[in-house]
């Protein structure tokens, strides 16, 4: 911001920020690995929609997760249509 002096951060604040960023990154990687495992097994279900929504909220530029989400929605739609017309 304009005309706002930068206040130096203390070592404790830097350590706390790094710890928080590490925890967020660990969570992101765990969810990402879960999505890829489920995709490899062909488990395109409601949980996959929740996982991809979480990842895309954090990083909307990851087109791989958009494509996985699209495939999941297509599969769930086909299943729902088969149930309705059977």
Phi and psi restraints in degrees (range 20) as a CNS / XPLOR table:
assign (resid 1 and name C) (resid 2 and name N)
       (resid 2 and name CA) (resid 2 and name C) 1.0 -76.2 20.0 2
assign (resid 2 and name N) (resid 2 and name CA)
       (resid 2 and name C) (resid 3 and name N) 1.0 137.5 20.0 2
assign (resid 2 and name C) (resid 3 and name N)
       (resid 3 and name CA) (resid 3 and name C) 1.0 62.4 20.0 2
assign (resid 3 and name N) (resid 3 and name CA)
       (resid 3 and name C) (resid 4 and name N) 1.0 25.4 20.0 2
assign (resid 3 and name C) (resid 4 and name N)
       (resid 4 and name CA) (resid 4 and name C) 1.0 -109.8 20.0 2
assign (resid 4 and name N) (resid 4 and name CA)
       (resid 4 and name C) (resid 5 and name N) 1.0 121.9 20.0 2
assign (resid 4 and name C) (resid 5 and name N)
       (resid 5 and name CA) (resid 5 and name C) 1.0 -73.2 20.0 2
assign (resid 5 and name N) (resid 5 and name CA)
       (resid 5 and name C) (resid 6 and name N) 1.0 139.7 20.0 2
assign (resid 5 and name C) (resid 6 and name N)
       (resid 6 and name CA) (resid 6 and name C) 1.0 -78.8 20.0 2
assign (resid 6 and name N) (resid 6 and name CA)
       (resid 6 and name C) (resid 7 and name N) 1.0 125.3 20.0 2
assign (resid 6 and name C) (resid 7 and name N)
       (resid 7 and name CA) (resid 7 and name C) 1.0 -95.1 20.0 2
assign (resid 7 and name N) (resid 7 and name CA)
       (resid 7 and name C) (resid 8 and name N) 1.0 124.9 20.0 2
assign (resid 7 and name C) (resid 8 and name N)
       (resid 8 and name CA) (resid 8 and name C) 1.0 -64.5 20.0 2
assign (resid 8 and name N) (resid 8 and name CA)
       (resid 8 and name C) (resid 9 and name N) 1.0 139.1 20.0 2
assign (resid 8 and name C) (resid 9 and name N)
       (resid 9 and name CA) (resid 9 and name C) 1.0 -86.4 20.0 2
assign (resid 9 and name N) (resid 9 and name CA)
       (resid 9 and name C) (resid 10 and name N) 1.0 149.1 20.0 2
assign (resid 9 and name C) (resid 10 and name N)
       (resid 10 and name CA) (resid 10 and name C) 1.0 -81.8 20.0 2
assign (resid 10 and name N) (resid 10 and name CA)
       (resid 10 and name C) (resid 11 and name N) 1.0 166.7 20.0 2
assign (resid 10 and name C) (resid 11 and name N)
       (resid 11 and name CA) (resid 11 and name C) 1.0 -62.9 20.0 2
assign (resid 11 and name N) (resid 11 and name CA)
       (resid 11 and name C) (resid 12 and name N) 1.0 -36.2 20.0 2
assign (resid 11 and name C) (resid 12 and name N)
       (resid 12 and name CA) (resid 12 and name C) 1.0 -65.5 20.0 2
assign (resid 12 and name N) (resid 12 and name CA)
       (resid 12 and name C) (resid 13 and name N) 1.0 -41.1 20.0 2
assign (resid 12 and name C) (resid 13 and name N)
       (resid 13 and name CA) (resid 13 and name C) 1.0 -65.5 20.0 2
assign (resid 13 and name N) (resid 13 and name CA)
       (resid 13 and name C) (resid 14 and name N) 1.0 -41.5 20.0 2
assign (resid 13 and name C) (resid 14 and name N)
       (resid 14 and name CA) (resid 14 and name C) 1.0 -62.9 20.0 2
assign (resid 14 and name N) (resid 14 and name CA)
       (resid 14 and name C) (resid 15 and name N) 1.0 -42.0 20.0 2
assign (resid 14 and name C) (resid 15 and name N)
       (resid 15 and name CA) (resid 15 and name C) 1.0 -65.0 20.0 2
assign (resid 15 and name N) (resid 15 and name CA)
       (resid 15 and name C) (resid 16 and name N) 1.0 -40.9 20.0 2
assign (resid 15 and name C) (resid 16 and name N)
       (resid 16 and name CA) (resid 16 and name C) 1.0 -65.3 20.0 2
assign (resid 16 and name N) (resid 16 and name CA)
       (resid 16 and name C) (resid 17 and name N) 1.0 -41.8 20.0 2
assign (resid 16 and name C) (resid 17 and name N)
       (resid 17 and name CA) (resid 17 and name C) 1.0 -64.7 20.0 2
assign (resid 17 and name N) (resid 17 and name CA)
       (resid 17 and name C) (resid 18 and name N) 1.0 -42.3 20.0 2
assign (resid 17 and name C) (resid 18 and name N)
       (resid 18 and name CA) (resid 18 and name C) 1.0 -64.7 20.0 2
assign (resid 18 and name N) (resid 18 and name CA)
       (resid 18 and name C) (resid 19 and name N) 1.0 -39.3 20.0 2
assign (resid 18 and name C) (resid 19 and name N)
       (resid 19 and name CA) (resid 19 and name C) 1.0 -63.4 20.0 2
assign (resid 19 and name N) (resid 19 and name CA)
       (resid 19 and name C) (resid 20 and name N) 1.0 -41.8 20.0 2
assign (resid 19 and name C) (resid 20 and name N)
       (resid 20 and name CA) (resid 20 and name C) 1.0 -65.3 20.0 2
assign (resid 20 and name N) (resid 20 and name CA)
       (resid 20 and name C) (resid 21 and name N) 1.0 -44.4 20.0 2
assign (resid 20 and name C) (resid 21 and name N)
       (resid 21 and name CA) (resid 21 and name C) 1.0 -63.7 20.0 2
assign (resid 21 and name N) (resid 21 and name CA)
       (resid 21 and name C) (resid 22 and name N) 1.0 -39.0 20.0 2
assign (resid 21 and name C) (resid 22 and name N)
       (resid 22 and name CA) (resid 22 and name C) 1.0 -64.0 20.0 2
assign (resid 22 and name N) (resid 22 and name CA)
       (resid 22 and name C) (resid 23 and name N) 1.0 -41.5 20.0 2
assign (resid 22 and name C) (resid 23 and name N)
       (resid 23 and name CA) (resid 23 and name C) 1.0 -64.8 20.0 2
assign (resid 23 and name N) (resid 23 and name CA)
       (resid 23 and name C) (resid 24 and name N) 1.0 -42.4 20.0 2
assign (resid 23 and name C) (resid 24 and name N)
       (resid 24 and name CA) (resid 24 and name C) 1.0 -63.3 20.0 2
assign (resid 24 and name N) (resid 24 and name CA)
       (resid 24 and name C) (resid 25 and name N) 1.0 -42.4 20.0 2
assign (resid 24 and name C) (resid 25 and name N)
       (resid 25 and name CA) (resid 25 and name C) 1.0 -64.9 20.0 2
assign (resid 25 and name N) (resid 25 and name CA)
       (resid 25 and name C) (resid 26 and name N) 1.0 -41.8 20.0 2
assign (resid 25 and name C) (resid 26 and name N)
       (resid 26 and name CA) (resid 26 and name C) 1.0 -61.2 20.0 2
assign (resid 26 and name N) (resid 26 and name CA)
       (resid 26 and name C) (resid 27 and name N) 1.0 -42.5 20.0 2
assign (resid 26 and name C) (resid 27 and name N)
       (resid 27 and name CA) (resid 27 and name C) 1.0 -63.0 20.0 2
assign (resid 27 and name N) (resid 27 and name CA)
       (resid 27 and name C) (resid 28 and name N) 1.0 -45.3 20.0 2
assign (resid 27 and name C) (resid 28 and name N)
       (resid 28 and name CA) (resid 28 and name C) 1.0 -60.2 20.0 2
assign (resid 28 and name N) (resid 28 and name CA)
       (resid 28 and name C) (resid 29 and name N) 1.0 -46.2 20.0 2
assign (resid 28 and name C) (resid 29 and name N)
       (resid 29 and name CA) (resid 29 and name C) 1.0 -65.7 20.0 2
assign (resid 29 and name N) (resid 29 and name CA)
       (resid 29 and name C) (resid 30 and name N) 1.0 -39.4 20.0 2
assign (resid 29 and name C) (resid 30 and name N)
       (resid 30 and name CA) (resid 30 and name C) 1.0 -61.9 20.0 2
assign (resid 30 and name N) (resid 30 and name CA)
       (resid 30 and name C) (resid 31 and name N) 1.0 -45.9 20.0 2
assign (resid 30 and name C) (resid 31 and name N)
       (resid 31 and name CA) (resid 31 and name C) 1.0 -66.3 20.0 2
assign (resid 31 and name N) (resid 31 and name CA)
       (resid 31 and name C) (resid 32 and name N) 1.0 -41.1 20.0 2
assign (resid 31 and name C) (resid 32 and name N)
       (resid 32 and name CA) (resid 32 and name C) 1.0 -59.8 20.0 2
assign (resid 32 and name N) (resid 32 and name CA)
       (resid 32 and name C) (resid 33 and name N) 1.0 -45.4 20.0 2
assign (resid 32 and name C) (resid 33 and name N)
       (resid 33 and name CA) (resid 33 and name C) 1.0 -63.3 20.0 2
assign (resid 33 and name N) (resid 33 and name CA)
       (resid 33 and name C) (resid 34 and name N) 1.0 -38.8 20.0 2
assign (resid 33 and name C) (resid 34 and name N)
       (resid 34 and name CA) (resid 34 and name C) 1.0 -63.0 20.0 2
assign (resid 34 and name N) (resid 34 and name CA)
       (resid 34 and name C) (resid 35 and name N) 1.0 -41.8 20.0 2
assign (resid 34 and name C) (resid 35 and name N)
       (resid 35 and name CA) (resid 35 and name C) 1.0 -62.7 20.0 2
assign (resid 35 and name N) (resid 35 and name CA)
       (resid 35 and name C) (resid 36 and name N) 1.0 -46.4 20.0 2
assign (resid 35 and name C) (resid 36 and name N)
       (resid 36 and name CA) (resid 36 and name C) 1.0 -66.9 20.0 2
assign (resid 36 and name N) (resid 36 and name CA)
       (resid 36 and name C) (resid 37 and name N) 1.0 -35.7 20.0 2
assign (resid 36 and name C) (resid 37 and name N)
       (resid 37 and name CA) (resid 37 and name C) 1.0 -64.5 20.0 2
assign (resid 37 and name N) (resid 37 and name CA)
       (resid 37 and name C) (resid 38 and name N) 1.0 -46.0 20.0 2
assign (resid 37 and name C) (resid 38 and name N)
       (resid 38 and name CA) (resid 38 and name C) 1.0 -64.2 20.0 2
assign (resid 38 and name N) (resid 38 and name CA)
       (resid 38 and name C) (resid 39 and name N) 1.0 -38.5 20.0 2
assign (resid 38 and name C) (resid 39 and name N)
       (resid 39 and name CA) (resid 39 and name C) 1.0 -66.2 20.0 2
assign (resid 39 and name N) (resid 39 and name CA)
       (resid 39 and name C) (resid 40 and name N) 1.0 -39.7 20.0 2
assign (resid 39 and name C) (resid 40 and name N)
       (resid 40 and name CA) (resid 40 and name C) 1.0 -64.3 20.0 2
assign (resid 40 and name N) (resid 40 and name CA)
       (resid 40 and name C) (resid 41 and name N) 1.0 -33.5 20.0 2
assign (resid 40 and name C) (resid 41 and name N)
       (resid 41 and name CA) (resid 41 and name C) 1.0 -83.8 20.0 2
assign (resid 41 and name N) (resid 41 and name CA)
       (resid 41 and name C) (resid 42 and name N) 1.0 -8.6 20.0 2
assign (resid 41 and name C) (resid 42 and name N)
       (resid 42 and name CA) (resid 42 and name C) 1.0 79.7 20.0 2
assign (resid 42 and name N) (resid 42 and name CA)
       (resid 42 and name C) (resid 43 and name N) 1.0 19.7 20.0 2
assign (resid 42 and name C) (resid 43 and name N)
       (resid 43 and name CA) (resid 43 and name C) 1.0 -88.6 20.0 2
assign (resid 43 and name N) (resid 43 and name CA)
       (resid 43 and name C) (resid 44 and name N) 1.0 82.3 20.0 2
assign (resid 43 and name C) (resid 44 and name N)
       (resid 44 and name CA) (resid 44 and name C) 1.0 -99.8 20.0 2
assign (resid 44 and name N) (resid 44 and name CA)
       (resid 44 and name C) (resid 45 and name N) 1.0 94.9 20.0 2
assign (resid 44 and name C) (resid 45 and name N)
       (resid 45 and name CA) (resid 45 and name C) 1.0 -135.9 20.0 2
assign (resid 45 and name N) (resid 45 and name CA)
       (resid 45 and name C) (resid 46 and name N) 1.0 -170.0 20.0 2
assign (resid 45 and name C) (resid 46 and name N)
       (resid 46 and name CA) (resid 46 and name C) 1.0 -60.5 20.0 2
assign (resid 46 and name N) (resid 46 and name CA)
       (resid 46 and name C) (resid 47 and name N) 1.0 -37.0 20.0 2
assign (resid 46 and name C) (resid 47 and name N)
       (resid 47 and name CA) (resid 47 and name C) 1.0 -62.4 20.0 2
assign (resid 47 and name N) (resid 47 and name CA)
       (resid 47 and name C) (resid 48 and name N) 1.0 -38.0 20.0 2
assign (resid 47 and name C) (resid 48 and name N)
       (resid 48 and name CA) (resid 48 and name C) 1.0 -62.0 20.0 2
assign (resid 48 and name N) (resid 48 and name CA)
       (resid 48 and name C) (resid 49 and name N) 1.0 -38.5 20.0 2
assign (resid 48 and name C) (resid 49 and name N)
       (resid 49 and name CA) (resid 49 and name C) 1.0 -62.8 20.0 2
assign (resid 49 and name N) (resid 49 and name CA)
       (resid 49 and name C) (resid 50 and name N) 1.0 -41.1 20.0 2
assign (resid 49 and name C) (resid 50 and name N)
       (resid 50 and name CA) (resid 50 and name C) 1.0 -66.9 20.0 2
assign (resid 50 and name N) (resid 50 and name CA)
       (resid 50 and name C) (resid 51 and name N) 1.0 -42.6 20.0 2
assign (resid 50 and name C) (resid 51 and name N)
       (resid 51 and name CA) (resid 51 and name C) 1.0 -64.5 20.0 2
assign (resid 51 and name N) (resid 51 and name CA)
       (resid 51 and name C) (resid 52 and name N) 1.0 -45.8 20.0 2
assign (resid 51 and name C) (resid 52 and name N)
       (resid 52 and name CA) (resid 52 and name C) 1.0 -66.9 20.0 2
assign (resid 52 and name N) (resid 52 and name CA)
       (resid 52 and name C) (resid 53 and name N) 1.0 -34.0 20.0 2
assign (resid 52 and name C) (resid 53 and name N)
       (resid 53 and name CA) (resid 53 and name C) 1.0 -63.1 20.0 2
assign (resid 53 and name N) (resid 53 and name CA)
       (resid 53 and name C) (resid 54 and name N) 1.0 -41.0 20.0 2
assign (resid 53 and name C) (resid 54 and name N)
       (resid 54 and name CA) (resid 54 and name C) 1.0 -63.1 20.0 2
assign (resid 54 and name N) (resid 54 and name CA)
       (resid 54 and name C) (resid 55 and name N) 1.0 -45.7 20.0 2
assign (resid 54 and name C) (resid 55 and name N)
       (resid 55 and name CA) (resid 55 and name C) 1.0 -65.8 20.0 2
assign (resid 55 and name N) (resid 55 and name CA)
       (resid 55 and name C) (resid 56 and name N) 1.0 -41.7 20.0 2
assign (resid 55 and name C) (resid 56 and name N)
       (resid 56 and name CA) (resid 56 and name C) 1.0 -70.9 20.0 2
assign (resid 56 and name N) (resid 56 and name CA)
       (resid 56 and name C) (resid 57 and name N) 1.0 -25.9 20.0 2
assign (resid 56 and name C) (resid 57 and name N)
       (resid 57 and name CA) (resid 57 and name C) 1.0 -67.1 20.0 2
assign (resid 57 and name N) (resid 57 and name CA)
       (resid 57 and name C) (resid 58 and name N) 1.0 -32.9 20.0 2
assign (resid 57 and name C) (resid 58 and name N)
       (resid 58 and name CA) (resid 58 and name C) 1.0 -84.2 20.0 2
assign (resid 58 and name N) (resid 58 and name CA)
       (resid 58 and name C) (resid 59 and name N) 1.0 -34.5 20.0 2
assign (resid 58 and name C) (resid 59 and name N)
       (resid 59 and name CA) (resid 59 and name C) 1.0 -144.9 20.0 2
assign (resid 59 and name N) (resid 59 and name CA)
       (resid 59 and name C) (resid 60 and name N) 1.0 85.9 20.0 2
assign (resid 59 and name C) (resid 60 and name N)
       (resid 60 and name CA) (resid 60 and name C) 1.0 -72.1 20.0 2
assign (resid 60 and name N) (resid 60 and name CA)
       (resid 60 and name C) (resid 61 and name N) 1.0 -8.1 20.0 2
assign (resid 60 and name C) (resid 61 and name N)
       (resid 61 and name CA) (resid 61 and name C) 1.0 -87.0 20.0 2
assign (resid 61 and name N) (resid 61 and name CA)
       (resid 61 and name C) (resid 62 and name N) 1.0 0.8 20.0 2
assign (resid 61 and name C) (resid 62 and name N)
       (resid 62 and name CA) (resid 62 and name C) 1.0 -84.4 20.0 2
assign (resid 62 and name N) (resid 62 and name CA)
       (resid 62 and name C) (resid 63 and name N) 1.0 93.0 20.0 2
assign (resid 62 and name C) (resid 63 and name N)
       (resid 63 and name CA) (resid 63 and name C) 1.0 -65.2 20.0 2
assign (resid 63 and name N) (resid 63 and name CA)
       (resid 63 and name C) (resid 64 and name N) 1.0 -26.3 20.0 2
assign (resid 63 and name C) (resid 64 and name N)
       (resid 64 and name CA) (resid 64 and name C) 1.0 -58.9 20.0 2
assign (resid 64 and name N) (resid 64 and name CA)
       (resid 64 and name C) (resid 65 and name N) 1.0 -42.5 20.0 2
assign (resid 64 and name C) (resid 65 and name N)
       (resid 65 and name CA) (resid 65 and name C) 1.0 -71.3 20.0 2
assign (resid 65 and name N) (resid 65 and name CA)
       (resid 65 and name C) (resid 66 and name N) 1.0 -32.1 20.0 2
assign (resid 65 and name C) (resid 66 and name N)
       (resid 66 and name CA) (resid 66 and name C) 1.0 -64.3 20.0 2
assign (resid 66 and name N) (resid 66 and name CA)
       (resid 66 and name C) (resid 67 and name N) 1.0 -41.7 20.0 2
assign (resid 66 and name C) (resid 67 and name N)
       (resid 67 and name CA) (resid 67 and name C) 1.0 -66.8 20.0 2
assign (resid 67 and name N) (resid 67 and name CA)
       (resid 67 and name C) (resid 68 and name N) 1.0 -40.1 20.0 2
assign (resid 67 and name C) (resid 68 and name N)
       (resid 68 and name CA) (resid 68 and name C) 1.0 -63.7 20.0 2
assign (resid 68 and name N) (resid 68 and name CA)
       (resid 68 and name C) (resid 69 and name N) 1.0 -42.1 20.0 2
assign (resid 68 and name C) (resid 69 and name N)
       (resid 69 and name CA) (resid 69 and name C) 1.0 -62.8 20.0 2
assign (resid 69 and name N) (resid 69 and name CA)
       (resid 69 and name C) (resid 70 and name N) 1.0 -42.7 20.0 2
assign (resid 69 and name C) (resid 70 and name N)
       (resid 70 and name CA) (resid 70 and name C) 1.0 -61.7 20.0 2
assign (resid 70 and name N) (resid 70 and name CA)
       (resid 70 and name C) (resid 71 and name N) 1.0 -44.8 20.0 2
assign (resid 70 and name C) (resid 71 and name N)
       (resid 71 and name CA) (resid 71 and name C) 1.0 -62.4 20.0 2
assign (resid 71 and name N) (resid 71 and name CA)
       (resid 71 and name C) (resid 72 and name N) 1.0 -38.6 20.0 2
assign (resid 71 and name C) (resid 72 and name N)
       (resid 72 and name CA) (resid 72 and name C) 1.0 -64.9 20.0 2
assign (resid 72 and name N) (resid 72 and name CA)
       (resid 72 and name C) (resid 73 and name N) 1.0 -45.1 20.0 2
assign (resid 72 and name C) (resid 73 and name N)
       (resid 73 and name CA) (resid 73 and name C) 1.0 -63.6 20.0 2
assign (resid 73 and name N) (resid 73 and name CA)
       (resid 73 and name C) (resid 74 and name N) 1.0 -41.4 20.0 2
assign (resid 73 and name C) (resid 74 and name N)
       (resid 74 and name CA) (resid 74 and name C) 1.0 -61.7 20.0 2
assign (resid 74 and name N) (resid 74 and name CA)
       (resid 74 and name C) (resid 75 and name N) 1.0 -43.1 20.0 2
assign (resid 74 and name C) (resid 75 and name N)
       (resid 75 and name CA) (resid 75 and name C) 1.0 -65.9 20.0 2
assign (resid 75 and name N) (resid 75 and name CA)
       (resid 75 and name C) (resid 76 and name N) 1.0 -44.8 20.0 2
assign (resid 75 and name C) (resid 76 and name N)
       (resid 76 and name CA) (resid 76 and name C) 1.0 -64.3 20.0 2
assign (resid 76 and name N) (resid 76 and name CA)
       (resid 76 and name C) (resid 77 and name N) 1.0 -35.0 20.0 2
assign (resid 76 and name C) (resid 77 and name N)
       (resid 77 and name CA) (resid 77 and name C) 1.0 -66.3 20.0 2
assign (resid 77 and name N) (resid 77 and name CA)
       (resid 77 and name C) (resid 78 and name N) 1.0 -43.3 20.0 2
assign (resid 77 and name C) (resid 78 and name N)
       (resid 78 and name CA) (resid 78 and name C) 1.0 -62.0 20.0 2
assign (resid 78 and name N) (resid 78 and name CA)
       (resid 78 and name C) (resid 79 and name N) 1.0 -42.7 20.0 2
assign (resid 78 and name C) (resid 79 and name N)
       (resid 79 and name CA) (resid 79 and name C) 1.0 -63.1 20.0 2
assign (resid 79 and name N) (resid 79 and name CA)
       (resid 79 and name C) (resid 80 and name N) 1.0 -43.4 20.0 2
assign (resid 79 and name C) (resid 80 and name N)
       (resid 80 and name CA) (resid 80 and name C) 1.0 -64.8 20.0 2
assign (resid 80 and name N) (resid 80 and name CA)
       (resid 80 and name C) (resid 81 and name N) 1.0 -40.0 20.0 2
assign (resid 80 and name C) (resid 81 and name N)
       (resid 81 and name CA) (resid 81 and name C) 1.0 -67.7 20.0 2
assign (resid 81 and name N) (resid 81 and name CA)
       (resid 81 and name C) (resid 82 and name N) 1.0 -37.5 20.0 2
assign (resid 81 and name C) (resid 82 and name N)
       (resid 82 and name CA) (resid 82 and name C) 1.0 -64.4 20.0 2
assign (resid 82 and name N) (resid 82 and name CA)
       (resid 82 and name C) (resid 83 and name N) 1.0 -37.8 20.0 2
assign (resid 82 and name C) (resid 83 and name N)
       (resid 83 and name CA) (resid 83 and name C) 1.0 -67.8 20.0 2
assign (resid 83 and name N) (resid 83 and name CA)
       (resid 83 and name C) (resid 84 and name N) 1.0 -40.3 20.0 2
assign (resid 83 and name C) (resid 84 and name N)
       (resid 84 and name CA) (resid 84 and name C) 1.0 -67.9 20.0 2
assign (resid 84 and name N) (resid 84 and name CA)
       (resid 84 and name C) (resid 85 and name N) 1.0 -36.7 20.0 2
assign (resid 84 and name C) (resid 85 and name N)
       (resid 85 and name CA) (resid 85 and name C) 1.0 -100.7 20.0 2
assign (resid 85 and name N) (resid 85 and name CA)
       (resid 85 and name C) (resid 86 and name N) 1.0 8.4 20.0 2
